Amino acid sequence: MRKQHLLLCASLTLAVSWAQLSFAQKESKVSTGVVTNVRHDLPMDHPFYKALINTYNTSNSLLAAVRGQYAAAESVSQALAGWRPTLVLNGSGTRQGVEQQVSSVTTFGTPIPPRAYSTNYAASLVLSQNLYAGGSTEAGVASQRASFAAGVASFTNTEQQTLFASVQAYLDLCLKRATLELQQKNVDTKRKTLEQTRARMEVGELTLTDVEQTNSDYASALAQEVAAKADLITAEATYFAAIGEQPAKNLPLPEPVTHFIPVPTAKTDFVDLSLKNAPAMVQAMLAAQAAKHNIDVRRGALLPSVDLQGSLGRNITSDTVNRFSAADARSNTASVGVQVRIPLYGGSAGGGSDWSTFRQARQQATQAKITVRATEDSTRQSAVSAYESWISFRDQIPELEKGVEAARLALQGVQQESLVGERTILDVLTAENTLLSVETSLLQARIRYLQAGFQMLVSLGQLTAAGLALPVSPYPIQSYAKDVEGFIFTGYDPER
């Protein structure tokens, strides 16, 4: 019996050892500065960070968001078009024929042919340049630049959510695999306990009731193992969807990211930094700026506009045959002038629509300001939640470690006391279940602590390829936007 007890303890110890993470020294709870440590390079050869690299390079949601930003960059180029002239070349060629049904002659009695043909060629070059549009051009450019910058912040948020989904998929798969191993070891433990109970019943130490109690616990353990297998299959599918490849058989857990990337150790510092750097906050503030500039755009439609217009034209008529001559005719035209447009009522679309869009822009700007305040509230709440989760799981781990050790010793004691009749078999089963529960809680706390660290980076706007210093080629959103501002004709299509 003692040998069986030793084997049982050894198996439980192996279960805990597999789940245990190598944590660095516990962070101090007292803030001595803004950050916990100095940043160190992340181990990019670790399978965890290789998974994040693959996610960044292959995520369809991220690729779609990139193309959306390329399209948004064109809005800036379109706004800049208000400063550029319009140049149009018009051309036409006409061949005309006339047939007379009545014969006629000239004054000198010469017959005039019944058919006459003429060819006309016309060309004109028209130039139009806006000189003043009520300030709508300047405001439009500023609005579109702010909107594009807000879009970049939105892309950053998408990038963070995409990478965090991969973080969750990787860690959750590790959790499900470890949980299944614990459940399998629990099944083995329950089976051995059932065998021992039956053997002791045969010699009269225990009753059939004890056997049935043990058998019930064994069946429950089998059911939990089946559920753990189903959860593992689901986690593997989630991993493939998030990371884009099948998981390896061995997925080691990473070190806490907060050991490499410094984060504020005081909650107030962390929340303040989150309000400053969170992509959602940046996006909301830039969107408010764009809405404010849009008011000036709409106001410009209510003010006078001035355009410079010029044109050159040439008209040639040849092969003309009529009653009097058959000579070619040519004419050249040129003009330059200033056109002033003063809206009095109706607007460009009529019926006072410009006043309506102006009022609409003011309401949208007010809405954007309120959205900034609402985003600030939600960002603060998310930051507090992330910080408290990080602290909570960090502090739970040592207490749960103590709980596992205590539960293990308690199980050994109950098993020994059961052999001498001081404890019932139900006490043994309860002690086994208590140890499994605490081991599972410890495993979950360690995984959730790792996730909480990455959630803190999300709040700080650092869970990006640049923030993690992933060895990838970044998507050239900013450079594309800068390049297309100068393109007048077809432009180009980025490779990625």
Order of alpha helices (4+ residues) and beta strands (2+ residues): alpha-alpha-alpha-beta-beta-beta-beta-alpha-alpha-alpha-alpha-beta-beta-alpha-alpha-alpha-alpha
